Amino acid sequence: MINTFLPIQIIISIGLLWAISRAFLRFKDGLISPGALLFWFAIWSAAFFTIFYPDFTSYLAQVLGIGRGADVVLYGSVATLFYLVFRLHVLLENVHHDITKIVRHIALQEKKKKK
């Protein structure tokens, strides 16, 4: 039996392949760590899998006691977004702390020069 793909599956697959390629290029340029590359590859691969096997989300919902497969995707997406926002918040706090230390150091250096 030959599988036929829906146009939306093809369109989203192209988008996901593009996203995977961007993550790989950022890794190649040294802009993201191997762990980040693995994380994004896992996210995009999971999305790719669910596009071609949408019944899996319904099965997973049934196993977890959730009503619909779409709800599983939504809950997982929200949890992932909360995690990423948390990581971003921690990163911004660290940058804020570092900037404060640098500004304080520069101010002390300038004060010494004026003496």
Backbone as XML, in Angstrom:
<?xml version="1.0"?>
<chain id="A" units="angstrom">
  <residue number="1" name="MET">
    <atom name="N" x="0.837" y="-1.180" z="0.000"/>
    <atom name="CA" x="0.000" y="0.000" z="0.000"/>
    <atom name="C" x="0.881" y="1.242" z="0.000"/>
  </residue>
  <residue number="2" name="ILE">
    <atom name="N" x="0.600" y="2.159" z="-0.867"/>
    <atom name="CA" x="1.368" y="3.392" z="-0.978"/>
    <atom name="C" x="0.728" y="4.453" z="-0.085"/>
  </residue>
  <residue number="3" name="ASN">
    <atom name="N" x="1.551" y="5.043" z="0.769"/>
    <atom name="CA" x="1.058" y="6.114" z="1.627"/>
    <atom name="C" x="1.022" y="7.412" z="0.843"/>
  </residue>
  <residue number="4" name="THR">
    <atom name="N" x="-0.062" y="8.129" z="0.983"/>
    <atom name="CA" x="-0.136" y="9.461" z="0.394"/>
    <atom name="C" x="-0.043" y="10.463" z="1.532"/>
  </residue>
  <residue number="5" name="PHE">
    <atom name="N" x="0.651" y="11.532" z="1.273"/>
    <atom name="CA" x="0.850" y="12.540" z="2.293"/>
    <atom name="C" x="-0.062" y="13.719" z="2.022"/>
  </residue>
  <residue number="6" name="LEU">
    <atom name="N" x="-0.554" y="14.289" z="3.100"/>
    <atom name="CA" x="-1.372" y="15.483" z="2.998"/>
    <atom name="C" x="-0.471" y="16.680" z="2.723"/>
  </residue>
  <residue number="7" name="PRO">
    <atom name="N" x="-0.981" y="17.666" z="2.017"/>
    <atom name="CA" x="-0.156" y="18.858" z="1.760"/>
    <atom name="C" x="0.374" y="19.506" z="3.044"/>
  </residue>
  <residue number="8" name="ILE">
    <atom name="N" x="-0.430" y="19.518" z="4.106"/>
    <atom name="CA" x="0.030" y="20.137" z="5.354"/>
    <atom name="C" x="1.207" y="19.374" z="5.942"/>
  </residue>
  <residue number="9" name="GLN">
    <atom name="N" x="1.223" y="18.051" z="5.780"/>
    <atom name="CA" x="2.347" y="17.261" z="6.275"/>
    <atom name="C" x="3.622" y="17.625" z="5.529"/>
  </residue>
  <residue number="10" name="ILE">
    <atom name="N" x="3.523" y="17.838" z="4.246"/>
    <atom name="CA" x="4.695" y="18.201" z="3.443"/>
    <atom name="C" x="5.176" y="19.598" z="3.808"/>
  </residue>
  <residue number="11" name="ILE">
    <atom name="N" x="4.249" y="20.534" z="3.943"/>
    <atom name="CA" x="4.611" y="21.925" z="4.266"/>
    <atom name="C" x="5.281" y="22.000" z="5.634"/>
  </residue>
  <residue number="12" name="ILE">
    <atom name="N" x="4.675" y="21.352" z="6.630"/>
    <atom name="CA" x="5.260" y="21.390" z="7.976"/>
    <atom name="C" x="6.593" y="20.652" z="8.009"/>
  </residue>
  <residue number="13" name="SER">
    <atom name="N" x="6.709" y="19.570" z="7.264"/>
    <atom name="CA" x="7.978" y="18.825" z="7.206"/>
    <atom name="C" x="9.097" y="19.696" z="6.654"/>
  </residue>
  <residue number="14" name="ILE">
    <atom name="N" x="8.793" y="20.464" z="5.632"/>
    <atom name="CA" x="9.801" y="21.377" z="5.069"/>
    <atom name="C" x="10.219" y="22.395" z="6.119"/>
  </residue>
  <residue number="15" name="GLY">
    <atom name="N" x="9.244" y="22.928" z="6.852"/>
    <atom name="CA" x="9.562" y="23.882" z="7.921"/>
    <atom name="C" x="10.411" y="23.262" z="9.011"/>
  </residue>
  <residue number="16" name="LEU">
    <atom name="N" x="10.100" y="22.030" z="9.379"/>
    <atom name="CA" x="10.881" y="21.353" z="10.415"/>
    <atom name="C" x="12.294" y="21.029" z="9.950"/>
  </residue>
  <residue number="17" name="LEU">
    <atom name="N" x="12.423" y="20.612" z="8.707"/>
    <atom name="CA" x="13.763" y="20.368" z="8.165"/>
    <atom name="C" x="14.570" y="21.658" z="8.132"/>
  </residue>
  <residue number="18" name="TRP">
    <atom name="N" x="13.919" y="22.760" z="7.814"/>
    <atom name="CA" x="14.591" y="24.059" z="7.823"/>
    <atom name="C" x="15.048" y="24.396" z="9.246"/>
  </residue>
  <residue number="19" name="ALA">
    <atom name="N" x="14.171" y="24.166" z="10.239"/>
    <atom name="CA" x="14.527" y="24.454" z="11.632"/>
    <atom name="C" x="15.699" y="23.587" z="12.084"/>
  </residue>
  <residue number="20" name="ILE">
    <atom name="N" x="15.687" y="22.308" z="11.714"/>
    <atom name="CA" x="16.801" y="21.419" z="12.065"/>
    <atom name="C" x="18.093" y="21.909" z="11.421"/>
  </residue>
  <residue number="21" name="SER">
    <atom name="N" x="18.009" y="22.335" z="10.170"/>
    <atom name="CA" x="19.214" y="22.825" z="9.489"/>
    <atom name="C" x="19.742" y="24.088" z="10.162"/>
  </residue>
  <residue number="22" name="ARG">
    <atom name="N" x="18.844" y="24.979" z="10.619"/>
    <atom name="CA" x="19.285" y="26.202" z="11.308"/>
    <atom name="C" x="19.994" y="25.849" z="12.606"/>
  </residue>
  <residue number="23" name="ALA">
    <atom name="N" x="19.447" y="24.895" z="13.358"/>
    <atom name="CA" x="20.080" y="24.495" z="14.610"/>
    <atom name="C" x="21.460" y="23.901" z="14.338"/>
  </residue>
  <residue number="24" name="PHE">
    <atom name="N" x="21.560" y="23.064" z="13.311"/>
    <atom name="CA" x="22.850" y="22.467" z="12.982"/>
    <atom name="C" x="23.860" y="23.537" z="12.563"/>
  </residue>
  <residue number="25" name="LEU">
    <atom name="N" x="23.423" y="24.501" z="11.763"/>
    <atom name="CA" x="24.332" y="25.571" z="11.345"/>
    <atom name="C" x="24.781" y="26.418" z="12.525"/>
  </residue>
  <residue number="26" name="ARG">
    <atom name="N" x="23.889" y="26.674" z="13.490"/>
    <atom name="CA" x="24.272" y="27.439" z="14.685"/>
    <atom name="C" x="25.300" y="26.655" z="15.500"/>
  </residue>
  <residue number="27" name="PHE">
    <atom name="N" x="25.122" y="25.332" z="15.546"/>
    <atom name="CA" x="26.092" y="24.484" z="16.243"/>
    <atom name="C" x="27.429" y="24.515" z="15.520"/>
  </residue>
  <residue number="28" name="LYS">
    <atom name="N" x="27.388" y="24.401" z="14.212"/>
    <atom name="CA" x="28.614" y="24.407" z="13.406"/>
    <atom name="C" x="29.374" y="25.723" z="13.564"/>
  </residue>
  <residue number="29" name="ASP">
    <atom name="N" x="28.626" y="26.836" z="13.715"/>
    <atom name="CA" x="29.244" y="28.144" z="13.904"/>
    <atom name="C" x="29.693" y="28.377" z="15.347"/>
  </residue>
  <residue number="30" name="GLY">
    <atom name="N" x="29.405" y="27.416" z="16.222"/>
    <atom name="CA" x="29.803" y="27.545" z="17.614"/>
    <atom name="C" x="28.873" y="28.413" z="18.437"/>
  </residue>
  <residue number="31" name="LEU">
    <atom name="N" x="27.664" y="28.669" z="17.950"/>
    <atom name="CA" x="26.739" y="29.547" z="18.660"/>
    <atom name="C" x="25.840" y="28.813" z="19.646"/>
  </residue>
  <residue number="32" name="ILE">
    <atom name="N" x="25.706" y="27.493" z="19.474"/>
    <atom name="CA" x="24.963" y="26.704" z="20.451"/>
    <atom name="C" x="25.796" y="25.484" z="20.831"/>
  </residue>
  <residue number="33" name="SER">
    <atom name="N" x="25.543" y="24.986" z="22.023"/>
    <atom name="CA" x="26.301" y="23.853" z="22.552"/>
    <atom name="C" x="25.774" y="22.538" z="21.978"/>
  </residue>
  <residue number="34" name="PRO">
    <atom name="N" x="26.546" y="21.464" z="22.138"/>
    <atom name="CA" x="26.050" y="20.156" z="21.697"/>
    <atom name="C" x="24.740" y="19.768" z="22.394"/>
  </residue>
  <residue number="35" name="GLY">
    <atom name="N" x="24.616" y="20.124" z="23.669"/>
    <atom name="CA" x="23.382" y="19.834" z="24.399"/>
    <atom name="C" x="22.186" y="20.573" z="23.821"/>
  </residue>
  <residue number="36" name="ALA">
    <atom name="N" x="22.401" y="21.837" z="23.450"/>
    <atom name="CA" x="21.318" y="22.622" z="22.847"/>
    <atom name="C" x="20.935" y="22.041" z="21.494"/>
  </residue>
  <residue number="37" name="LEU">
    <atom name="N" x="21.945" y="21.626" z="20.734"/>
    <atom name="CA" x="21.658" y="21.003" z="19.434"/>
    <atom name="C" x="20.835" y="19.740" z="19.630"/>
  </residue>
  <residue number="38" name="LEU">
    <atom name="N" x="21.207" y="18.932" z="20.595"/>
    <atom name="CA" x="20.469" y="17.697" z="20.877"/>
    <atom name="C" x="19.033" y="18.006" z="21.324"/>
  </residue>
  <residue number="39" name="PHE">
    <atom name="N" x="18.879" y="19.019" z="22.173"/>
    <atom name="CA" x="17.549" y="19.411" z="22.641"/>
    <atom name="C" x="16.665" y="19.809" z="21.466"/>
  </residue>
  <residue number="40" name="TRP">
    <atom name="N" x="17.161" y="20.709" z="20.615"/>
    <atom name="CA" x="16.348" y="21.178" z="19.486"/>
    <atom name="C" x="16.111" y="20.068" z="18.468"/>
  </residue>
  <residue number="41" name="PHE">
    <atom name="N" x="17.095" y="19.209" z="18.275"/>
    <atom name="CA" x="16.898" y="18.087" z="17.364"/>
    <atom name="C" x="15.799" y="17.165" z="17.892"/>
  </residue>
  <residue number="42" name="ALA">
    <atom name="N" x="15.771" y="16.949" z="19.199"/>
    <atom name="CA" x="14.735" y="16.107" z="19.800"/>
    <atom name="C" x="13.356" y="16.747" z="19.653"/>
  </residue>
  <residue number="43" name="ILE">
    <atom name="N" x="13.275" y="18.051" z="19.874"/>
    <atom name="CA" x="11.986" y="18.753" z="19.741"/>
    <atom name="C" x="11.477" y="18.647" z="18.307"/>
  </residue>
  <residue number="44" name="TRP">
    <atom name="N" x="12.337" y="18.986" z="17.349"/>
    <atom name="CA" x="11.898" y="18.973" z="15.948"/>
    <atom name="C" x="11.633" y="17.551" z="15.465"/>
  </residue>
  <residue number="45" name="SER">
    <atom name="N" x="12.392" y="16.586" z="15.945"/>
    <atom name="CA" x="12.159" y="15.190" z="15.563"/>
    <atom name="C" x="10.823" y="14.685" z="16.116"/>
  </residue>
  <residue number="46" name="ALA">
    <atom name="N" x="10.506" y="15.062" z="17.349"/>
    <atom name="CA" x="9.224" y="14.676" z="17.933"/>
    <atom name="C" x="8.070" y="15.287" z="17.138"/>
  </residue>
  <residue number="47" name="ALA">
    <atom name="N" x="8.230" y="16.527" z="16.737"/>
    <atom name="CA" x="7.198" y="17.171" z="15.919"/>
    <atom name="C" x="7.069" y="16.459" z="14.577"/>
  </residue>
  <residue number="48" name="PHE">
    <atom name="N" x="8.196" y="16.125" z="13.990"/>
    <atom name="CA" x="8.208" y="15.407" z="12.710"/>
    <atom name="C" x="7.478" y="14.073" z="12.847"/>
  </residue>
  <residue number="49" name="PHE">
    <atom name="N" x="7.761" y="13.348" z="13.926"/>
    <atom name="CA" x="7.133" y="12.048" z="14.170"/>
    <atom name="C" x="5.617" y="12.192" z="14.300"/>
  </residue>
  <residue number="50" name="THR">
    <atom name="N" x="5.172" y="13.191" z="15.066"/>
    <atom name="CA" x="3.732" y="13.347" z="15.288"/>
    <atom name="C" x="2.991" y="13.796" z="14.040"/>
  </residue>
  <residue number="51" name="ILE">
    <atom name="N" x="3.681" y="14.426" z="13.116"/>
    <atom name="CA" x="3.038" y="14.822" z="11.859"/>
    <atom name="C" x="2.664" y="13.593" z="11.039"/>
  </residue>
  <residue number="52" name="PHE">
    <atom name="N" x="3.555" y="12.624" z="11.009"/>
    <atom name="CA" x="3.313" y="11.442" z="10.188"/>
    <atom name="C" x="2.619" y="10.302" z="10.941"/>
  </residue>
  <residue number="53" name="TYR">
    <atom name="N" x="2.601" y="10.385" z="12.266"/>
    <atom name="CA" x="1.908" y="9.388" z="13.083"/>
    <atom name="C" x="1.013" y="10.098" z="14.112"/>
  </residue>
  <residue number="54" name="PRO">
    <atom name="N" x="0.002" y="10.814" z="13.643"/>
    <atom name="CA" x="-0.830" y="11.592" z="14.575"/>
    <atom name="C" x="-1.620" y="10.717" z="15.548"/>
  </residue>
  <residue number="55" name="ASP">
    <atom name="N" x="-1.865" y="9.469" z="15.197"/>
    <atom name="CA" x="-2.592" y="8.585" z="16.108"/>
    <atom name="C" x="-1.774" y="8.267" z="17.363"/>
  </residue>
  <residue number="56" name="PHE">
    <atom name="N" x="-0.464" y="8.444" z="17.278"/>
    <atom name="CA" x="0.376" y="8.198" z="18.447"/>
    <atom name="C" x="0.022" y="9.143" z="19.583"/>
  </residue>
  <residue number="57" name="THR">
    <atom name="N" x="-0.300" y="10.393" z="19.257"/>
    <atom name="CA" x="-0.654" y="11.342" z="20.317"/>
    <atom name="C" x="-1.955" y="10.924" z="20.998"/>
  </residue>
  <residue number="58" name="SER">
    <atom name="N" x="-2.884" y="10.355" z="20.240"/>
    <atom name="CA" x="-4.132" y="9.857" z="20.839"/>
    <atom name="C" x="-3.844" y="8.669" z="21.747"/>
  </residue>
  <residue number="59" name="TYR">
    <atom name="N" x="-2.968" y="7.794" z="21.305"/>
    <atom name="CA" x="-2.569" y="6.651" z="22.126"/>
    <atom name="C" x="-1.899" y="7.129" z="23.412"/>
  </residue>
  <residue number="60" name="LEU">
    <atom name="N" x="-0.984" y="8.088" z="23.280"/>
    <atom name="CA" x="-0.282" y="8.629" z="24.441"/>
    <atom name="C" x="-1.266" y="9.297" z="25.394"/>
  </residue>
  <residue number="61" name="ALA">
    <atom name="N" x="-2.241" y="10.009" z="24.849"/>
    <atom name="CA" x="-3.263" y="10.645" z="25.689"/>
    <atom name="C" x="-4.041" y="9.595" z="26.461"/>
  </residue>
  <residue number="62" name="GLN">
    <atom name="N" x="-4.366" y="8.524" z="25.815"/>
    <atom name="CA" x="-5.117" y="7.449" z="26.475"/>
    <atom name="C" x="-4.290" y="6.836" z="27.601"/>
  </residue>
  <residue number="63" name="VAL">
    <atom name="N" x="-3.016" y="6.589" z="27.346"/>
    <atom name="CA" x="-2.130" y="6.012" z="28.357"/>
    <atom name="C" x="-1.992" y="6.949" z="29.559"/>
  </residue>
  <residue number="64" name="LEU">
    <atom name="N" x="-1.904" y="8.257" z="29.303"/>
    <atom name="CA" x="-1.717" y="9.247" z="30.373"/>
    <atom name="C" x="-3.021" y="9.675" z="31.024"/>
  </residue>
  <residue number="65" name="GLY">
    <atom name="N" x="-4.151" y="9.225" z="30.471"/>
    <atom name="CA" x="-5.437" y="9.597" z="31.040"/>
    <atom name="C" x="-5.881" y="10.995" z="30.672"/>
  </residue>
  <residue number="66" name="ILE">
    <atom name="N" x="-5.426" y="11.463" z="29.524"/>
    <atom name="CA" x="-5.787" y="12.787" z="29.017"/>
    <atom name="C" x="-6.795" y="12.578" z="27.896"/>
  </residue>
  <residue number="67" name="GLY">
    <atom name="N" x="-7.694" y="13.531" z="27.734"/>
    <atom name="CA" x="-8.794" y="13.371" z="26.799"/>
    <atom name="C" x="-8.414" y="13.163" z="25.347"/>
  </residue>
  <residue number="68" name="ARG">
    <atom name="N" x="-7.627" y="14.054" z="24.780"/>
    <atom name="CA" x="-7.342" y="14.002" z="23.351"/>
    <atom name="C" x="-5.840" y="14.098" z="23.096"/>
  </residue>
  <residue number="69" name="GLY">
    <atom name="N" x="-5.454" y="13.628" z="21.920"/>
    <atom name="CA" x="-4.047" y="13.703" z="21.525"/>
    <atom name="C" x="-3.560" y="15.136" z="21.400"/>
  </residue>
  <residue number="70" name="ALA">
    <atom name="N" x="-4.443" y="16.012" z="20.937"/>
    <atom name="CA" x="-4.070" y="17.428" z="20.803"/>
    <atom name="C" x="-3.763" y="18.030" z="22.168"/>
  </residue>
  <residue number="71" name="ASP">
    <atom name="N" x="-4.470" y="17.569" z="23.206"/>
    <atom name="CA" x="-4.204" y="18.067" z="24.557"/>
    <atom name="C" x="-2.813" y="17.655" z="25.033"/>
  </residue>
  <residue number="72" name="VAL">
    <atom name="N" x="-2.379" y="16.448" z="24.692"/>
    <atom name="CA" x="-1.037" y="15.994" z="25.057"/>
    <atom name="C" x="0.008" y="16.918" z="24.429"/>
  </residue>
  <residue number="73" name="VAL">
    <atom name="N" x="-0.189" y="17.227" z="23.154"/>
    <atom name="CA" x="0.737" y="18.115" z="22.455"/>
    <atom name="C" x="0.731" y="19.498" z="23.108"/>
  </residue>
  <residue number="74" name="LEU">
    <atom name="N" x="-0.454" y="20.004" z="23.420"/>
    <atom name="CA" x="-0.572" y="21.319" z="24.046"/>
    <atom name="C" x="0.102" y="21.341" z="25.410"/>
  </residue>
  <residue number="75" name="TYR">
    <atom name="N" x="-0.175" y="20.352" z="26.252"/>
    <atom name="CA" x="0.437" y="20.308" z="27.585"/>
    <atom name="C" x="1.955" y="20.195" z="27.497"/>
  </residue>
  <residue number="76" name="GLY">
    <atom name="N" x="2.432" y="19.354" z="26.599"/>
    <atom name="CA" x="3.878" y="19.216" z="26.426"/>
    <atom name="C" x="4.514" y="20.503" z="25.919"/>
  </residue>
  <residue number="77" name="SER">
    <atom name="N" x="3.836" y="21.173" z="25.011"/>
    <atom name="CA" x="4.350" y="22.432" z="24.473"/>
    <atom name="C" x="4.409" y="23.507" z="25.548"/>
  </residue>
  <residue number="78" name="VAL">
    <atom name="N" x="3.353" y="23.619" z="26.345"/>
    <atom name="CA" x="3.331" y="24.622" z="27.410"/>
    <atom name="C" x="4.425" y="24.329" z="28.434"/>
  </residue>
  <residue number="79" name="ALA">
    <atom name="N" x="4.587" y="23.070" z="28.807"/>
    <atom name="CA" x="5.632" y="22.713" z="29.769"/>
    <atom name="C" x="7.016" y="23.046" z="29.209"/>
  </residue>
  <residue number="80" name="THR">
    <atom name="N" x="7.222" y="22.756" z="27.942"/>
    <atom name="CA" x="8.513" y="23.070" z="27.307"/>
    <atom name="C" x="8.740" y="24.576" z="27.256"/>
  </residue>
  <residue number="81" name="LEU">
    <atom name="N" x="7.704" y="25.330" z="26.928"/>
    <atom name="CA" x="7.839" y="26.788" z="26.892"/>
    <atom name="C" x="8.144" y="27.351" z="28.276"/>
  </residue>
  <residue number="82" name="PHE">
    <atom name="N" x="7.487" y="26.831" z="29.308"/>
    <atom name="CA" x="7.795" y="27.280" z="30.668"/>
    <atom name="C" x="9.253" y="26.990" z="31.010"/>
  </residue>
  <residue number="83" name="TYR">
    <atom name="N" x="9.737" y="25.826" z="30.639"/>
    <atom name="CA" x="11.130" y="25.473" z="30.893"/>
    <atom name="C" x="12.069" y="26.449" z="30.173"/>
  </residue>
  <residue number="84" name="LEU">
    <atom name="N" x="11.765" y="26.722" z="28.906"/>
    <atom name="CA" x="12.621" y="27.635" z="28.145"/>
    <atom name="C" x="12.570" y="29.057" z="28.688"/>
  </residue>
  <residue number="85" name="VAL">
    <atom name="N" x="11.416" y="29.510" z="29.124"/>
    <atom name="CA" x="11.305" y="30.845" z="29.728"/>
    <atom name="C" x="12.118" y="30.895" z="31.019"/>
  </residue>
  <residue number="86" name="PHE">
    <atom name="N" x="12.043" y="29.832" z="31.809"/>
    <atom name="CA" x="12.837" y="29.770" z="33.034"/>
    <atom name="C" x="14.329" y="29.861" z="32.729"/>
  </residue>
  <residue number="87" name="ARG">
    <atom name="N" x="14.780" y="29.060" z="31.739"/>
    <atom name="CA" x="16.196" y="29.105" z="31.360"/>
    <atom name="C" x="16.604" y="30.493" z="30.888"/>
  </residue>
  <residue number="88" name="LEU">
    <atom name="N" x="15.737" y="31.122" z="30.111"/>
    <atom name="CA" x="16.011" y="32.472" z="29.615"/>
    <atom name="C" x="16.072" y="33.468" z="30.767"/>
  </residue>
  <residue number="89" name="HIS">
    <atom name="N" x="15.181" y="33.323" z="31.729"/>
    <atom name="CA" x="15.174" y="34.209" z="32.898"/>
    <atom name="C" x="16.488" y="34.069" z="33.683"/>
  </residue>
  <residue number="90" name="VAL">
    <atom name="N" x="16.919" y="32.849" z="33.906"/>
    <atom name="CA" x="18.178" y="32.619" z="34.628"/>
    <atom name="C" x="19.344" y="33.233" z="33.853"/>
  </residue>
  <residue number="91" name="LEU">
    <atom name="N" x="19.350" y="33.045" z="32.550"/>
    <atom name="CA" x="20.407" y="33.610" z="31.725"/>
    <atom name="C" x="20.429" y="35.132" z="31.816"/>
  </residue>
  <residue number="92" name="LEU">
    <atom name="N" x="19.258" y="35.753" z="31.736"/>
    <atom name="CA" x="19.188" y="37.215" z="31.822"/>
    <atom name="C" x="19.624" y="37.721" z="33.197"/>
  </residue>
  <residue number="93" name="GLU">
    <atom name="N" x="19.267" y="37.000" z="34.245"/>
    <atom name="CA" x="19.720" y="37.384" z="35.588"/>
    <atom name="C" x="21.241" y="37.316" z="35.678"/>
  </residue>
  <residue number="94" name="ASN">
    <atom name="N" x="21.835" y="36.281" z="35.100"/>
    <atom name="CA" x="23.294" y="36.156" z="35.109"/>
    <atom name="C" x="23.948" y="37.289" z="34.318"/>
  </residue>
  <residue number="95" name="VAL">
    <atom name="N" x="23.378" y="37.630" z="33.177"/>
    <atom name="CA" x="23.915" y="38.730" z="32.375"/>
    <atom name="C" x="23.793" y="40.041" z="33.155"/>
  </residue>
  <residue number="96" name="HIS">
    <atom name="N" x="22.655" y="40.247" z="33.801"/>
    <atom name="CA" x="22.461" y="41.460" z="34.612"/>
    <atom name="C" x="23.505" y="41.536" z="35.716"/>
  </residue>
  <residue number="97" name="HIS">
    <atom name="N" x="23.751" y="40.431" z="36.380"/>
    <atom name="CA" x="24.750" y="40.379" z="37.448"/>
    <atom name="C" x="26.146" y="40.688" z="36.894"/>
  </residue>
  <residue number="98" name="ASP">
    <atom name="N" x="26.477" y="40.091" z="35.757"/>
    <atom name="CA" x="27.789" y="40.330" z="35.144"/>
    <atom name="C" x="27.956" y="41.783" z="34.725"/>
  </residue>
  <residue number="99" name="ILE">
    <atom name="N" x="26.928" y="42.368" z="34.146"/>
    <atom name="CA" x="26.998" y="43.773" z="33.734"/>
    <atom name="C" x="27.194" y="44.673" z="34.951"/>
  </residue>
  <residue number="100" name="THR">
    <atom name="N" x="26.495" y="44.379" z="36.037"/>
    <atom name="CA" x="26.652" y="45.156" z="37.259"/>
    <atom name="C" x="28.084" y="45.090" z="37.763"/>
  </residue>
  <residue number="101" name="LYS">
    <atom name="N" x="28.682" y="43.897" z="37.747"/>
    <atom name="CA" x="30.069" y="43.751" z="38.187"/>
    <atom name="C" x="31.023" y="44.536" z="37.290"/>
  </residue>
  <residue number="102" name="ILE">
    <atom name="N" x="30.798" y="44.492" z="35.989"/>
    <atom name="CA" x="31.674" y="45.206" z="35.046"/>
    <atom name="C" x="31.559" y="46.713" z="35.240"/>
  </residue>
  <residue number="103" name="VAL">
    <atom name="N" x="30.341" y="47.216" z="35.360"/>
    <atom name="CA" x="30.132" y="48.655" z="35.550"/>
    <atom name="C" x="30.755" y="49.104" z="36.860"/>
  </residue>
  <residue number="104" name="ARG">
    <atom name="N" x="30.607" y="48.313" z="37.894"/>
    <atom name="CA" x="31.196" y="48.645" z="39.198"/>
    <atom name="C" x="32.717" y="48.694" z="39.089"/>
  </residue>
  <residue number="105" name="HIS">
    <atom name="N" x="33.289" y="47.736" z="38.388"/>
    <atom name="CA" x="34.737" y="47.698" z="38.208"/>
    <atom name="C" x="35.221" y="48.918" z="37.430"/>
  </residue>
  <residue number="106" name="ILE">
    <atom name="N" x="34.529" y="49.264" z="36.361"/>
    <atom name="CA" x="34.906" y="50.441" z="35.554"/>
    <atom name="C" x="34.793" y="51.713" z="36.382"/>
  </residue>
  <residue number="107" name="ALA">
    <atom name="N" x="33.730" y="51.815" z="37.170"/>
    <atom name="CA" x="33.552" y="53.014" z="38.005"/>
    <atom name="C" x="34.674" y="53.140" z="39.018"/>
  </residue>
  <residue number="108" name="LEU">
    <atom name="N" x="35.085" y="52.036" z="39.611"/>
    <atom name="CA" x="36.187" y="52.081" z="40.578"/>
    <atom name="C" x="37.501" y="52.432" z="39.880"/>
  </residue>
  <residue number="109" name="GLN">
    <atom name="N" x="37.718" y="51.927" z="38.679"/>
    <atom name="CA" x="38.934" y="52.264" z="37.927"/>
    <atom name="C" x="38.967" y="53.757" z="37.584"/>
  </residue>
  <residue number="110" name="GLU">
    <atom name="N" x="37.848" y="54.302" z="37.180"/>
    <atom name="CA" x="37.788" y="55.731" z="36.844"/>
    <atom name="C" x="37.976" y="56.601" z="38.080"/>
  </residue>
  <residue number="111" name="LYS">
    <atom name="N" x="37.476" y="56.154" z="39.212"/>
    <atom name="CA" x="37.643" y="56.909" z="40.452"/>
    <atom name="C" x="39.115" y="56.940" z="40.842"/>
  </residue>
  <residue number="112" name="LYS">
    <atom name="N" x="39.832" y="55.806" z="40.640"/>
    <atom name="CA" x="41.258" y="55.760" z="40.967"/>
    <atom name="C" x="42.051" y="56.693" z="40.049"/>
  </residue>
  <residue number="113" name="LYS">
    <atom name="N" x="41.651" y="56.803" z="38.779"/>
    <atom name="CA" x="42.346" y="57.659" z="37.836"/>
    <atom name="C" x="42.195" y="59.130" z="38.205"/>
  </residue>
  <residue number="114" name="LYS">
    <atom name="N" x="41.063" y="59.502" z="38.769"/>
    <atom name="CA" x="40.800" y="60.903" z="39.117"/>
    <atom name="C" x="41.585" y="61.333" z="40.352"/>
  </residue>
  <residue number="115" name="LYS">
    <atom name="N" x="42.055" y="60.405" z="41.142"/>
    <atom name="CA" x="42.801" y="60.753" z="42.362"/>
    <atom name="C" x="44.180" y="61.199" z="42.076"/>
  </residue>
</chain>
